[in-house]
Amino acid sequence: MARAGWRYLVFCPVPLGCLAPGQVPARPAGANPQLSPGAGNWHTVRPMLISLTPPQGTAAAPMPGSLAQQVRGACPHDCPDTCALLTTVEGGVATRVQGNPAHAQTGGVLCNKVSRYTERTYHPERLLQPLKRTGPKGSGQFEPVGWDEALGDIAARLQAIAARDPEAIVPYSYAGTMGQVQGEAMAGRFFNRLGASRLERTICAAAGGEGLAQTLGAKVGMRVEFFTESRLILIWGSNPVGSNLHFWRHAQQAKKNGARLVCIDPRRSETADKCHEHIALRPGTDAALALALMHELVVHDWLDHDYIARHTLGWLEPGGGLRARALAWSPERAAEVCGVPAEQIRALARDWGRCFLEQQPAAIRLNYGMQRVRGGGNATRAIACLPALTGAWRHRAGGLLMSSSGAFPLDRAALQRPDLLAGRSPRTLNMITIGDDLLRPASAGFGPKVEALIVYNSNPVAVAPESGKVVQGFLRGDLFTVVLEHFQTDTADYADYVLPATTQLEHWDVHAAYGHTDALLNRPAIAPLGQAKPNAQIFRELAARMGFTEPCFLDGDEALCRAAYGDKVDFQQLLDHGFAALPLPEAPFAEGGFPTPSGKCEFFSARLAAQGLDGLPEHLPNHEPAGASDEFPLAMISPPARNFLNSTFVNVKTLRAMEGEPLLEMHPEDAQARGIASGSVVRVFNARGEYRVKVQVSGRARPGVVNGLGIWWRKLGLDGTNVNQLTSQRLTDLGRGPVFYDCLVQVRAD
Ligand code: SF4
């Protein structure tokens, strides 16, 4: 039956000589008599509805009968690509999730992970009702309870704590969904109204983001689609084959067009395999490499003096600007630090310089791997200076892209309503140090002991560093923990209440991206499964239980979607097409105009200098530099396993089957020196803990560095641990980010 108020465009997938538009076909015997004959072509095959516009104010809903429908959405995961999705729904059931071919950035292609989204959504272990803990914390023993009981009890517990001190309540969330609505919209309102502690959400990109902001002015850069035209691409701290697939399409096209691809990464990743060259530097030495490249540009005068003079700040300073700093970094000095041949550094500088001489575009795809070390912010600054030195920004296919998220005109204040703080200024805790903070007593400096933790869109027991301490904190008998989740994760095992959240197929949301510059809308494709509710709805209902009567707690999810961009993005276009490109120039900094205080690319940052920090980028050795310890002689990095996304998808059986089991990659020299054979179980340890894992002796690891692929759920590891048992809670130079790849260990045969 056709639904009142809906417009239908019916597509027949079989080429049987379709009728001209407007031509009314004869209805064949057996065809659904309630469909307008003008709606499409009658065939004996089942038609598929590809364009569906619901009546204003309602979500897309399943079509009755035998019609399938496709609903437009957006991938919610922490990935630069933010793909546009098309979900096929038949009889109220999502049967397929695919890329929207109309969205150029997606190009109809999804990664292996999200193309299995129906398997994840209908997973037999999906949480579909509220659960209350019945066994000891961490045991995973729960009983089902009704929403009324769960929300009533949670509200009562939070009210009692808030009556003493609302800062004893801490939200803990990150990018489990990148959606603005199911992320921090209603949740932000709730915690602001409550006066809870604030959270520094720094676990991924804080150092790089701050480094970029100090140099370019914001998280902005090249338009990703123009990498196709680049002649030289440095893929730096990134494995796009595994985690930035849609950029990789452009890089491959550039390669076909004759571009040279260079991968800079301690690990010989799947991307490194496919590049012309791999520079396997030691973790945490990227700034030294960048400064040595500058050294060569200066020595050979491969410099765009006009661009430097007009559009940069801090090249020639009386006390020594970036030029003088770079001249202190000969390729030999950098080679010593980075553990790569000086000639390889010279050759890379020559490649970059040749592009300048030939007026060809050279570009850098920088990603977040390289900034998860002590000097990650400075390394980002140093690398972000390179394109300005040769005027690479003059080309639309030249420059650098780390994150494009700063280009999106999101109105976060409208979503999160900081005015609800009403003048209060609660303390801020850093999500990196949750292990220590959960174990801290009340003090004048720290404030109240953490008494309640509300976790959503995150799995800190698996992903936060030094997880031995994180677990100890979550085990505290006097800590009240609520977890909003899809699955019984490591963190959910420690909850007092687990509340079932909807997946992206079941709710509204609106998205920005950090690897392209299109805004996206996500419509619900199916009704919530079981008793699951959208995060925003859970916080809305909790707010009501807490007696928060402000009208903003009544805003619906679609209204929140509209508020996210206000009038900056045409919401009707999002409704009609699912995406909308931001109106941005093709070559954003061809004529300078950086969003810094000076309007220039700031080699020297007066803002950093005012904080007593070095105003110029410099190489800062790791907290735990390679070779600094006889006891723990190996550096460890923990890049993502290809078929997982942080700790998401670990429980999707087909993806887990592809990954097999937790692995530590180790170079043959290091393995041989320890009598370790491929496939054997080893102990990886340092002063923070121990992790048992199967070793893979492999050239993917460079000598002196082991790669602990992550992030597996702890409960699936050999001893109920994962690689974060070993990582530290220390912070980066800028942005107070994590130092997951700044970690020394020893490895022994088990
Ligand atoms: S995880 Fe990334 S590549 Fe995969 S569908 Fe989502 S946005 Fe696209």
Boltz pocket constraint, residues with backbone or C-beta under 6 A from the ligand:
constraints:
  - pocket:
      binder: B
      contacts: [[A, 75], [A, 76], [A, 77], [A, 79], [A, 80], [A, 81], [A, 82], [A, 83], [A, 109], [A, 110], [A, 111], [A, 112], [A, 113], [A, 114], [A, 115], [A, 243], [A, 245], [A, 246], [A, 645]]
      max_distance: 6.0
